[in-house]
Amino acid sequence: MSDESHVYVDRVEAYPSEAIAKGARKYGKVWCHLWCDKGYEEELHRIASKIGLKRDWYQQHRSFPHYDLTARKRELALREGVKEISVKEWLKASVREWMKERRK
């Protein structure tokens, strides 16, 4: 894996019961997200597989495609070199990069 990862995790958080889809409730209400920059989906899936996630657990939402991770899986992902960042920080950085590219 290169030094420049394009795969990310955010902090583990507790989500209120009403925010959890029925199918996910059996896994608890504390988790985080694993996602990537556009164009790096294969790297995302490779890391997900390496830490024991099944491909069909990938949530292909149009606005935010991602995997949900437990705290344990998050630790494994960090060992694989993914970057820790909040979704909000990542969005800000993505918009800045997009604006920079548009100016070229």
C-alpha positions in Angstrom: 0.0 0.0 0.0 1.3 3.5 -0.8 2.0 6.1 1.8 -0.9 8.1 0.4 -4.1 6.3 1.4 -7.4 7.4 -0.1 -9.4 5.3 2.4 -10.7 6.7 5.6 -12.4 6.0 9.0 -14.1 8.4 11.3 -14.5 8.2 15.1 -16.7 5.5 16.7 -20.0 7.0 17.8 -23.2 5.8 19.5 -26.2 6.3 17.2 -29.8 6.7 18.6 -32.0 3.7 18.0 -34.2 5.6 15.5 -31.2 6.3 13.3 -30.4 2.6 12.9 -31.9 0.5 10.1 -33.8 -2.5 11.4 -31.4 -5.0 9.9 -28.4 -3.3 11.6 -29.8 -3.2 15.1 -28.6 -6.7 15.9 -25.0 -5.4 15.6 -25.5 -2.7 18.2 -25.6 1.0 18.0 -21.9 1.9 18.2 -19.9 2.1 15.0 -18.0 4.2 12.5 -17.6 4.4 8.7 -15.0 3.2 6.2 -15.0 5.0 2.9 -12.8 6.3 0.1 -12.2 9.1 -2.3 -13.9 8.7 -5.7 -11.9 6.4 -7.9 -10.4 4.4 -5.1 -13.2 1.9 -4.6 -10.9 -1.1 -5.3 -8.5 0.0 -2.6 -11.5 0.3 -0.2 -12.8 -3.1 -1.0 -9.3 -4.7 -0.8 -8.8 -3.2 2.7 -12.4 -4.2 3.7 -11.7 -7.8 2.7 -8.4 -7.8 4.5 -10.0 -6.8 7.8 -12.8 -9.4 7.4 -15.7 -7.4 5.9 -17.9 -9.0 3.3 -18.4 -7.2 0.0 -22.2 -7.4 0.4 -21.9 -5.3 3.6 -20.9 -2.3 1.4 -23.6 0.3 1.4 -23.7 1.8 -2.1 -25.5 5.0 -1.1 -25.3 7.6 -3.8 -24.4 10.4 -1.4 -22.0 8.4 0.8 -21.0 4.9 -0.2 -19.3 3.2 2.8 -19.0 0.2 5.1 -20.1 0.4 8.8 -17.3 -0.7 11.2 -17.3 -1.8 14.8 -14.5 -0.4 17.0 -12.5 -3.6 16.6 -12.7 -3.5 12.8 -11.8 0.2 12.9 -8.6 -0.7 14.8 -7.7 -3.3 12.1 -8.4 -0.7 9.4 -6.1 1.8 11.0 -3.3 -0.9 11.1 -3.8 -1.2 7.4 -2.9 2.4 7.0 -6.3 4.1 6.4 -6.5 7.7 7.5 -8.5 8.9 10.4 -10.7 11.9 9.6 -14.2 13.1 10.3 -16.7 13.0 7.4 -17.1 16.8 7.8 -13.3 17.4 7.6 -13.1 15.1 4.6 -15.9 16.9 2.8 -14.3 20.2 3.4 -10.9 18.9 2.0 -12.7 17.4 -1.0 -14.4 20.6 -1.9 -11.1 22.5 -1.5 -9.4 20.0 -3.9 -12.3 20.2 -6.3 -12.1 24.0 -6.3 -8.4 23.9 -6.9 -8.8 21.6 -9.9 -11.5 23.8 -11.4 -9.1 26.8 -11.3 -6.5 25.0 -13.4 
